[in-house]
Structures are given as C-alpha cells and as structure tokens.
Amino acid sequence: ITVDFGGLTYTINQAVGSTGTESQGFQLLKNNTVTLQNGYIAIAEGTNVKWMFNAYADVTLAGLNVNCANMKAPAENESNYVLVVNNGGGATPTVNYSGVNVTNFPSTEQIWLDPTTTFKAVAGLENSIKTEAGYVVVYNNGEYTAVPAVAKIGDVYYRTLPLAVEAATAGQTVNLLADATGAGLKINKDVTINFGGFTYTINQAVGSTGTESQGFQLLKNNTVTLKNGTIDIVAGTNVKWMFNAYADVTLENLNVNCANMAAPAENEANYVLVVNNGGSATPTVTYTNVIVTNFPSTATAQIWLDPTTTLKAGAGLESSIETGEGYVVVYNNGEYTAVPAVASITADGTPTTYYETLAGAVEAATSGQTVNLLADATGAGLKI
C-alpha cells in the first residue's frame, strides 16, 4: 500500500502496536511493501507514541516532515526512535529513507537498525543510528547495515581493530572480539590490546612513509601491551619485521606466525622484534610466552636489540638476538642489553665476531687467529 499525505498534516492521537504495548505511530508488518510520502506527521499531546515508525515491512518514507514534539518519554531501559528497522519474527526489512525532516526529537540517535535489516539513505547518518550490543553500523553504496563488531573499548564497539585503536584514549584496553583481518597498527599512545584468544591477520604493513614494512610500529614515549592471541600475515603483505618497538612494550601470550613474512632486500633482515633506539628512544620490552612459528630459515636471529635498550625475557635467548657492530648481547638478572665489546676476532673471509671479555674471545679463538682488544678492560688472567 501507498499512503500519500498530499502535503497535509496527519496528527496521531492513539498509539498502535502489539496488544498491551501500544507505543508506535505506525506499525508496518512483515511481508508487505509500504510507502508513506508527501506530508506532515505530528502527535497529539498525551499520546503514548515512543517510536514513530516500526518497520518489519519493506518501507519507503519519502518527503515527510515528522514532528516529535509530543513524543512520549520512554520508561527506564527504553528509548525514543523516529524509525525502528525491526528483525522481529525473522523479518528482514529494507527501508528507503529520503527527504525526511525530523523536528523536536528528544535525542541524537533517531533510528534503530537491527541486524539482518537494511536502511537505504544518504551518507553521514552514522551518529543518528543505533544498533544492538556487539554490532556496529556500516555504510556502503547507499546502504546502512548492522554487522558484528570486531573490537570494543568498554561498551563501545568498532568494526575494525585499527578504528578501535585510533579511538582509544591513554590507558584504555582494546579487546578483539573475533578473528579479523586488517592493516597493521602504528601506535602512538598508551594502550593495551587484548586479542582475546583470536587471530589478527595483517594485510597491510605500517611504518615510516615509503618504507612500510612492519606489522606493528610502536612509537616512543608510550607504554603498549599486546597480549593473548595469534598474529598472522596475509600472503603478499610487505611485513619484514613484526614488532618495531620504540615504546616500552609488553608482548605476552602471543603466537606469531611468520609464514608469509616478506623476504628482505639485500643488506636487510627479517625480525620478529626490533627493540629500536631510533630518535634517542630507550625502550624496555618485556617478552613473555611468545611462540614464534615459520620464521624464515634464512634469517640469523629473531630479535634485534639496539644499544641503550632493554629486553626482559627468560634466559637462553642469546643465540636469537642480534645487535649493532661493536656490541655484544649480555644477560643479567632477567634482562638482555647490548654493551660495547671488549675484544674481537677477525679472520680472513669471515665476519668479525665480538666478545664481552678478553678471556671469552681467547677461549673462542681457533689456532692461528688474532684476538684484538678494543678498549681498556679489567678481567681475569689468561691461561692459553
């Protein structure tokens, strides 16, 4: 049916709806196609209208002026709506909404959109549309729909993990709600991401402009925690380092799948973690129960540790950690650091190797090699 109001005003003086809960101006039942157009809708004072249009049907609302001045105040845990696009009873309605002018509505969220329904309207109405917990409203090609949320902060839901991280304020926790695929994360704030046992698969690398090659770029002067999930990479994505930490970072209870890590260029290397002192950063990274799989066999170490940085982790990772020329990685009381080498061994055709002590270099030297002292040092005598 089509109802053409002909430019005139229709004032509702009695609400309709299910028996005992009559609180709607128009109840438009499923498996029908209804058009309401070209007029003015108002409510008589004292009428129990809390929702103006309750649409289980496919509905077109066009050329309407809707005056909500006398809309009934909702009870606790209820809300007023101009339009409810309703999936009750298995309904899957589509509502077309054009040229509708609403006045005197008591809040900003004018429309309720159930999952499995569609709302066709102009762009820019996201802040006027509400949906159920665990869903978010998305707009695509003229249509609004409610889709399952991927992440949340408190009781606020987001359709992607990057959007949630962008919205987070200092100290908040972002929770992943399902397996998801999306861009890597460039984080410049204090934040915790709890992956909740789900898998986040990276399909776009992040990093400095023109050199985007990281899964996570964690910028200095921040404290970031990433925990409780699996990190993966889409094939063909340019991720060469998974975590690039200028910030103080905690990596905890993570499974890191490097199967699709991009091959490095000449003079580059793959790393699961780079603890980075760039820009005078002095980060401390805590690395607990991180399980790495499918790391490239051509890589020589999973972790790069810059001087002036600290890696807190269990003992026994020395062979998995590289550092800069002229430095050696040392472990003390739960912390790895890169300190200036005291001695080196240089042999024809092989890279220079560096040692924390002269005694360590002498012990490692093979017959005919030369051990070089690099700085004034104190240590045990040498039995050669």
ABEGO torsion letter per residue (X at the ends): XBBBAGGBBBBBABBBEBBGABABABBBBBGBBBBBBGBBBBBBBGBABABABBBABBBBBBGBBBBAAABBBBBBGBBBBABBBBABGGBBBBBBBBGBBBBGBABABABBBBBGBBBBBBBGAAAABBBBBGBBBBBBGGBBBBBBBABBBEABBBABAAAAAAABBBGBBBBBABBBBBBBBBBBBBBBBBAGGBBBBBABBBEBBGABABABBBBBGBBBBBBGBBBBBBBGBABABABBBABBBBBBGBBBBAAABBBBBBGBBBBABBBBABGGBBBBBBBBGBBBBGBBAABABABBBBBGBBBBBBBGAAAABBBBBGBBBBBBGGBBBBBBBABBBBBBGBBBBBBABAAAAAAABBBGBBBBBABBBBBBBBBX
